[in-house]
Amino acid sequence: ASAGMRAAQRKIVWILSLWGIISVATTALTGVGFLLAGTLSMHAALLLQAFGAGALLSMVAETLLPEAAHDGPRYSGLVVALGFAALLLLGVLAK
């Protein structure tokens, strides 16, 4: 993203300020989420986890996979699928 902003002639100070604001906002919202997480019912917590998982999968499908397919080897899709399967397996084994 930073390379794209530099290619769009954004100043380095602007780019670093943007990333700084994003990191501060993410930290603050993570703290608020942690404080509020104890008040959620199990059903609400599961819905939020499903939403978050969907958002992550959507981001991967939209951003990372096309880059991997374009710039990576032909077997990069298989590596991604195996990595995802390994994460699911570790999630099951961790419980």
C-alpha positions in Angstrom: 0.0 0.0 0.0 2.8 2.4 0.8 4.5 1.7 -2.6 1.2 2.5 -4.3 0.8 5.8 -2.3 4.4 6.7 -3.3 3.6 5.9 -6.9 0.6 8.3 -6.5 3.1 11.0 -5.5 2.0 11.1 -1.8 4.6 12.6 0.6 6.4 10.3 3.0 5.2 12.3 5.9 1.6 11.9 4.8 2.1 8.1 4.4 3.7 7.7 7.8 1.0 9.8 9.4 -1.7 7.7 7.9 -0.1 4.5 9.1 0.4 6.1 12.5 -3.2 7.0 12.8 -4.3 3.5 11.7 -2.0 1.9 14.3 -3.3 4.2 17.1 -6.9 3.6 16.1 -6.4 -0.1 15.9 -4.8 -0.2 19.3 -7.5 1.8 20.9 -10.3 -0.2 19.3 -8.7 -3.4 20.3 -8.6 -2.3 23.9 -12.3 -1.2 23.7 -13.2 -4.5 22.2 -11.3 -6.4 24.9 -13.2 -4.5 27.6 -16.6 -5.1 25.9 -15.9 -8.8 25.1 -16.8 -9.9 28.7 -20.3 -8.5 28.4 -21.2 -10.4 25.2 -23.4 -13.5 25.2 -22.0 -16.7 23.7 -24.2 -16.3 20.7 -23.1 -12.7 20.1 -19.4 -13.7 20.5 -19.8 -16.5 17.9 -21.5 -14.1 15.5 -18.7 -11.6 15.8 -16.1 -14.3 15.3 -17.9 -15.5 12.2 -18.0 -11.9 10.9 -14.3 -11.5 11.6 -13.4 -14.8 9.9 -15.4 -13.8 6.8 -13.7 -10.4 6.7 -10.3 -12.0 6.8 -11.2 -14.6 4.1 -12.6 -11.8 2.0 -9.5 -9.8 2.3 -7.3 -12.7 1.4 -9.4 -13.6 -1.6 -9.5 -10.0 -2.8 -6.0 -8.9 -2.2 -3.5 -11.6 -1.5 -4.6 -14.4 -3.7 -4.5 -12.5 -7.0 -1.0 -11.2 -6.2 0.2 -14.7 -5.3 -1.3 -16.1 -8.5 0.2 -13.3 -10.6 3.7 -13.1 -9.0 4.0 -16.6 -7.5 4.6 -20.1 -8.9 1.8 -22.2 -10.4 1.4 -24.2 -7.2 0.8 -21.2 -4.9 -2.9 -21.9 -4.8 -2.2 -25.4 -3.4 0.2 -23.9 -0.8 -2.5 -21.5 0.3 -5.1 -24.3 0.6 -2.7 -26.5 2.6 -1.9 -23.6 4.9 -5.6 -22.9 5.5 -6.2 -26.6 6.2 -3.3 -26.6 8.6 -4.7 -23.6 10.4 -8.1 -25.4 10.7 -6.4 -28.5 12.0 -4.4 -26.5 14.6 -7.6 -24.8 15.7 -9.3 -28.1 16.3 -6.2 -29.7 18.0 -5.8 -26.6 20.3 -9.1 -27.2 22.0 
